[in-house]
Amino acid sequence: MAIDRIDAYLEQHRADFEEQLKALIRIPSVSAQPDHDADTRRAAEFVRDDLRAMGVPADLVEFPKGHPVVYGERLDAPGKPTLLIYGHYDVQPPEPLGPWLQPDPFEPVVRDGNLYARGATDDKGQMFTHLKAAEAWLKTAGKFPVNVKFLIEGEEEVGGANLEKYVAESAAKLACDYAVISDTSQFAPGMPAITYGLKGLAYFELRVQGANRDLHSGTFGGAVQNPINALCVLLASMKDPHGRIAVRGFYDSVKPLEDWERAEFAKLPFSEAEFQHDLQVRELFGETGYTTLERKWARPTFDINGIWGGYSGPGPKTVLPCKATAKFSFRLVPDQDNKAVATLVRRHIEDHCPPGVTWELEEMHGAPAVLVEVTGSQGVDAAVKAVEAGFGRRPVFIREGGSIPVVGLFKKHLNVDTLLLGWGQNDDNLHGPNEKFSLADFHRGIKAAAHLLHELGG
């Protein structure tokens, strides 16, 4: 059987795949830092050349500004489904460098079966599993059992504005039956998962202005409004003591959890006590009436992400500042719209802003929530079989509290659902120091990705 030969190829080339991944990781493709623009391009060329070497015609899609997209396709399976494989080759900045256990975060180190380096799991390691699965098919069978398109971008970590435009303008070229992304995590070690829901995002910066200059807090205190005080009042007004968002109309379009989902979440081996102990917090807190997993995965949230103003240096300074700023965000659930949320937030600020200050609200980023239908989907059924083949265990179905905006783009412009097949672990420290990826899961992911092509091909 072809799939047996594929599995044999994967086993024979384990060491080669690891060395190739290390070579890709060594390229410091930090898309957010202009000093690494040349490196980011080198990473794009690496992915392009890898696709070409295995037999996939691939090129760089250039933009006036920003980093290129790598696109390639093999459409040699007439009458079979088309799969769009997405990933990203750019990575987060490695700073702060101090906590890293290795001198260079881009020089991979293997410890206890894990590969430590920036980009190991997000998303070079996970994306690379699909490339190696593709290689196994082409080097062994000479063709894919389905039509396959590859879309690997270099701006995911900086918002992906070029990709959004490209997907919108290239909908016919990117047309597919299914999309697949590996940029999420398993539920736990040894417990693979298919993520069928992602939260959306509405991100803001709020700037509050008082007097035209900083003032002496003794001379002017009590006579003019303090912008930091006013900002704190505004932010506090957005959430009630029971963890419920207090913005009028906010819950009007929230899709409630279905009974089967709550039942499935409750079956998962999750301990709230262990979760609390791991985080070293005195108690857990969230919206009343929901479990921790339900809050994390399927209920909207409000969080202040940063706040500043006035004096924060050593020692006292009795200043009444003239301005204060905060960044805050809402994680959204189906069927909320980030633009509609922005309108509600503006109205809330107008209604609750203390006297004596002016304010300015900037809408910085937004993305819709995603919910994939899991029943009756041939793609999901194929993914279940593929993950079970790769990991030796049937996957569980979970939601995720994070956001992957490209999933919404694919739904909007290509009208396809995305199979979110994550091979990472929740403690992989993506975006933080000492990012890691289990090499065992790396190889399991390659096998699952190879079997996904087999299962979709019927």
Buried (B, 14 or more C-beta within 10 A) or exposed (E): EBBEBBBEBBEEBBEEBBEBBBEBBBBBBBBBBEEBBEBBBBBBBBBBEBBEEBBBEBEBBEBEEBBBBBBBBBEEBEEBBBBBBBBBBBBBBBEEEEEBEBEBBBEBBEEEEBBBBBBBBBBBBBBBBBBBBBBBBBBBBEBBBBBBBBBBBBBBBBBBEBBBEBBEEBBEEBBBBBBBBBBBBBBBEEBBBBBBBBBBBBBBBBBBBBBEEBBEBEEBEEEBBBBBBBBBBBBEBBBEEEBBBBBEEBBEBBEEBEEEBBEBBEEBEBEEEEBBEEEEEEEEEBBEEBBBBBBBBBBBBBEBEEBEBBEEEEEEEEBBBBBBBBBBBBBBBBEBBBEBBBEBBBEBBEEBBBEBBEBEBEBEEBBBBBBBEBEEBEBBBBBBBBBBBBBEEEBBBBBBBBBBBBBBBBBEBBEBBBBBBBBBBEEBBBEEBBBBBBBBBBBBBBBBBBBBBBBBBE
